[in-house]
Amino acid sequence: MNMIDHRAYFSRRAAQERRLADAAADCTARHAHREMARCYADLAREAPRVEWPVQSDSIVLSPRAASAGASARSDGSRRVKTAIPSREAGHS
């Protein structure tokens, strides 16, 4: 009878340890996702900004389309894209 009590104790103890391990894993997963999101945000901020040339001679727009903002902004500024470096670039 004493043996049964020990088994019950160890079973409860193991269940408690499993719950703590699961909680720790969940906490670690949330932390890892948060860190990954922060890292990607930092990379996006630090990415070099590349200005793509606008070739207006290859695009013919009607005055109505141009006034709607189809190709250029009304203040004359150009669009700027953020370059995202590929993983293969420079690792050959």
MARKOL-281006 format. One record per residue (C-alpha): residue in one letter; y, x, z. Coordinates in Angstrom, 1 decimal. Each point is the difference from the previous one (the first is absolute). Last residue first. Example, Ala and Ser with C-alpha at 12.3 -4.5 7.8 and 13.67 -1.06 7.14 Angstrom:
2
+------+--------+--------+--------+
| resn |      y |      x |      z |
+------+--------+--------+--------+
|    S |   -1.1 |   13.7 |    7.1 |
|    A |   -3.4 |   -1.4 |    0.7 |
+------+--------+--------+--------+
***
This chain:
92
+------+--------+--------+--------+
| resn |      y |      x |      z |
+------+--------+--------+--------+
|    S |   31.9 |   29.0 |  -53.6 |
|    H |    1.9 |   -1.4 |    3.0 |
|    G |    3.5 |    0.0 |   -1.3 |
|    A |    0.0 |   -3.6 |   -1.0 |
|    E |   -3.4 |   -1.5 |    0.7 |
|    R |    1.2 |   -2.1 |    2.9 |
|    S |    2.7 |   -1.7 |   -2.0 |
|    P |    3.6 |    0.3 |    1.1 |
|    I |    1.9 |   -3.3 |    0.3 |
|    A |    3.3 |    0.2 |   -1.8 |
|    T |    2.6 |   -2.4 |    1.3 |
|    K |    1.8 |   -1.8 |   -2.8 |
|    V |    3.7 |   -0.1 |   -0.6 |
|    R |    1.8 |   -2.6 |   -2.2 |
|    R |    3.2 |    1.0 |   -1.5 |
|    S |    3.5 |   -1.0 |    1.0 |
|    G |    2.3 |   -1.7 |   -2.4 |
|    D |    1.3 |   -2.6 |    2.5 |
|    S |   -1.6 |   -2.8 |   -2.0 |
|    R |   -3.4 |    1.5 |    0.4 |
|    A |   -2.0 |    0.9 |   -3.0 |
|    S |   -2.9 |   -1.4 |   -2.1 |
|    A |   -0.6 |   -3.7 |    0.7 |
|    G |    3.1 |   -0.5 |    2.2 |
|    A |    0.8 |   -3.5 |   -1.2 |
|    S |    3.0 |    1.4 |   -1.8 |
|    A |   -2.3 |    2.1 |   -2.1 |
|    A |   -2.2 |   -3.0 |   -0.9 |
|    R |    3.1 |   -2.0 |   -1.1 |
|    P |    1.4 |    2.9 |   -2.0 |
|    S |   -3.3 |    0.3 |   -1.9 |
|    L |   -2.1 |    3.0 |    0.7 |
|    V |   -1.1 |    2.8 |   -2.1 |
|    I |   -2.1 |    2.6 |    1.7 |
|    S |   -0.8 |    3.3 |   -1.7 |
|    D |    3.6 |    1.2 |   -0.1 |
|    S |    0.5 |   -0.7 |    3.7 |
|    Q |   -2.3 |    2.7 |    1.1 |
|    V |    0.4 |   -0.1 |    3.8 |
|    P |   -0.9 |    3.3 |    1.6 |
|    W |   -2.3 |   -0.3 |    3.0 |
|    E |    1.6 |    1.3 |    3.2 |
|    V |   -2.5 |    1.5 |    2.4 |
|    R |    0.3 |   -0.3 |    3.7 |
|    P |   -2.2 |    2.5 |    1.8 |
|    A |   -2.2 |   -1.6 |    2.6 |
|    E |    1.2 |    0.6 |    3.6 |
|    R |    0.6 |   -3.7 |    0.8 |
|    A |   -3.3 |   -1.1 |   -1.5 |
|    L |   -1.8 |    2.8 |    1.8 |
|    D |    1.5 |   -1.1 |    3.3 |
|    A |   -1.0 |   -3.6 |   -0.6 |
|    Y |   -3.6 |    1.1 |   -0.9 |
|    C |   -0.2 |    2.0 |    3.3 |
|    R |    1.3 |   -2.9 |    2.1 |
|    A |   -2.5 |   -2.4 |   -1.6 |
|    M |   -2.8 |    2.6 |    0.7 |
|    E |    1.2 |    0.3 |    3.6 |
|    R |    0.0 |   -3.7 |    0.5 |
|    H |   -3.5 |   -0.3 |   -1.5 |
|    A |   -1.3 |    2.8 |    2.2 |
|    H |    1.5 |   -1.6 |    3.1 |
|    R |   -1.5 |   -3.3 |   -0.8 |
|    A |   -3.4 |    1.6 |   -0.6 |
|    T |    0.3 |    2.0 |    3.2 |
|    C |    0.7 |   -3.1 |    2.1 |
|    D |   -2.9 |   -1.8 |   -1.7 |
|    A |   -2.3 |    3.0 |    0.8 |
|    A |    1.2 |    0.1 |    3.6 |
|    A |   -0.7 |   -3.7 |    0.4 |
|    D |   -3.5 |    0.5 |   -1.5 |
|    A |   -0.7 |    2.9 |    2.4 |
|    L |    1.2 |   -2.1 |    2.9 |
|    R |   -2.2 |   -2.9 |   -1.0 |
|    R |   -2.9 |    2.4 |   -0.5 |
|    E |    0.6 |    1.5 |    3.5 |
|    Q |    0.0 |   -3.4 |    1.6 |
|    A |   -3.2 |   -1.0 |   -1.8 |
|    A |   -1.6 |    3.3 |    1.2 |
|    R |    1.0 |   -0.7 |    3.6 |
|    R |   -1.3 |   -3.6 |   -0.2 |
|    S |   -3.3 |    1.3 |   -1.3 |
|    F |   -0.1 |    2.8 |    2.5 |
|    Y |    0.6 |   -2.5 |    2.9 |
|    A |   -2.6 |   -2.4 |   -1.4 |
|    R |   -2.5 |    2.8 |   -0.4 |
|    H |    0.7 |    1.2 |    3.6 |
|    D |   -0.5 |   -3.6 |    1.3 |
|    I |   -3.3 |   -0.2 |   -1.9 |
|    M |   -1.3 |    3.2 |    1.6 |
|    N |    0.7 |   -1.3 |    3.5 |
|    M |   -2.3 |   -2.9 |   -0.7 |
+------+--------+--------+--------+
***
